[in-house]
Amino acid sequence: MTEKLYDLDSHLREFSAKVISCEKDGERWAVVLDRTAFFPEGGGQAADSGELGGCRVLDVQEASGVIRHYLDAPLTAGEAVAGKLDWEKRFRRMQNHSGEHLLSGLVHAHYGYRNVGFHLGDGDVTVDFDGELTRPQLDELETEVNLAIAGNVPVTCWYPAKEELNALEYRSKLELTENVRLVKIEGYDLCACCAPHVSRTGEIGSMHILDFMRHRGGIRLRMLCGLDAVEDARARYQATLSISGLLSVPQLETPKAVRRVLGELEETKQALADARRQILQMKAAALPETTGNLCLFEPELDMLSLRELVNAGMEKTSGMCAAFSGKDGDWKYIIGSRSVDLRSLAKEINAAINGRGGGRPEMIQGSCTASRKEIEAYFGLKAPKAEKE
Ligand SMILES: [Zn+2]
């Protein structure tokens, strides 16, 4: 059985070991060592990466008590090799994971909720609790966790004997009975967990709860600790800084300023829609009386306005009034007539203008992909003068 050096010293970044076996596994090689500082995936924490005997360690997995290091090149059984972890990556995970224990311990102590889901990705940590918490409650918890970090209390990990374990009250996701490893944060938490943690809470640096949402009768929150939290905060400051520059307001007043700008945008949209409607009414009033077909084109109209235009056009012609909104190759159309049975003509019209659609005898609507030229050619006249842009 491989000696778990990471259990004894979570800060061990380099070590030497003997290769017990090396087997080809697909594109990779699975190497078993007599001892290792590489943590295999577990407890919500990803496997360590790094170098081993000059090869890249791509993944580490423990199955049936055997820890396999998956490498990009083979090693020789019996040889002594040096291992080196991607330390910063591991340290960030230890910061996040230890911070999660503090938070989960405090949530359990104050509210009795259990941590029922934990995902520790790089720069992305989510925790699920089986009860709901509000933002003010989370703010209080965040402060309390950061006070625990500032308190720099010891974090210890050990495998208690059965009698000791039975006498202890600890948090655990699984009903484990054998080889239970406990992680104790002095004064805050006791939890079964196999992953490496920091030695004192001060190493966590800080903990930020980013956001949260309702999730399966409880909540799912996103949090970050230490270096990940600093990088995340930096990115947020930069985003706020650029918004504050664009709006020429102090950083903390950006939400108010954005609301104001969005309100103004809404008013402008409304005013533009009103103006378009007025222009449309003027255009409709200016349509010539004709016995031929009217063919009208508008760059951007909703179906309601397009229908109003067609209704106005139908008053001016004894033929068809066909109105199109959009651009060449992508039109919505409405065609109306007081004399022609459009329902029976729909097939022919759609074939001529590459369209699809239908409706009632006096009005049909749909879409088509013909060009304006092709449409005008079909309806047998140039668009009325008033419609030229
Ligand atoms: Zn854990």
Residues whose N, C-alpha, C, O or C-beta is under 5 A from the ligand:
A	BS01	ZN	G43 C193
